[in-house]
Amino acid sequence: MLIQLLTVGKQKEPHLVQAQDVYTKRLAPFCKFDFVQLPAVRLSDNPSDKEIQKALAQEAELITKHIKGAFIPLCIEGKQLDSVSFSRLLTEQIPMQNSAVSFVIGSSFGLDQNLKNSAFLKLSMSAMTFPHALASVMLMEQIYRAFQISRHTGYHK
């Protein structure tokens, strides 16, 4: 199975890049994991709503070109799942319908609404707000945890 994580914006924090590398290696025995960082559209210092919407639409075009399989954006209005339910989704439900899944974390302004409307499932990690760079590491850990749960290892405890 191909699991793809698309993020808008470049990871700049060295400790988070290191954590992403750790989870990329941990995921290798379980799936083909593809981490893709797409460029964010540059905005003015104080962008208008119109400018933001235009940028989100441009980012959505780029994201759409990279999506493979089931599309799952991370967004605040998405569904929250516990780790066991997420494991079932990732290791049982999605593989029955698709051989790939693309998780997408948008820019600091989120994702284009039309893009989100085309989702297989909208997912929320929490009602709290996290930096996008940290959210990618947290998601990678949950993907790794999902495989560990499905294999009944002690990692989840």
WOGIFEN-V414769 format. One record per backbone hydrogen bond with DSSP energy under -0.5 kcal/mol. CO is the residue of the C=O (numbers start at 1). NH is the residue of the N-H. If there is no record, write none. Layout:
((CO NH) (CO NH))
This chain:
((1 3) (1 32) (2 4) (2 101) (3 34) (4 6) (4 103) (5 36) (6 105) (7 9) (7 38) (12 14) (13 16) (13 17) (14 18) (15 19) (16 20) (17 21) (18 22) (19 23) (20 24) (21 25) (22 26) (23 27) (24 28) (25 28) (27 30) (27 31) (31 33) (32 3) (32 34) (33 35) (34 5) (34 36) (36 7) (36 38) (38 9) (44 47) (48 52) (49 53) (50 54) (51 55) (52 56) (53 57) (54 58) (55 59) (56 60) (57 61) (58 62) (59 63) (60 64) (61 65) (62 66) (63 66) (63 67) (70 72) (70 102) (71 120) (71 121) (72 104) (73 75) (73 123) (74 106) (75 78) (79 124) (82 86) (83 87) (84 88) (85 89) (86 90) (87 91) (88 92) (88 93) (89 94) (92 96) (93 96) (93 97) (94 97) (94 98) (99 2) (100 70) (101 4) (101 103) (102 72) (103 6) (104 74) (104 106) (105 8) (107 110) (110 107) (112 116) (113 117) (114 118) (115 118) (116 119) (121 123) (122 79) (123 75) (131 135) (132 136) (133 137) (134 138) (135 139) (136 140) (137 141) (138 142) (139 143) (140 144) (141 145) (142 146) (143 147) (144 148) (145 149) (146 150) (147 151) (148 153) (149 152) (153 156) (154 157))
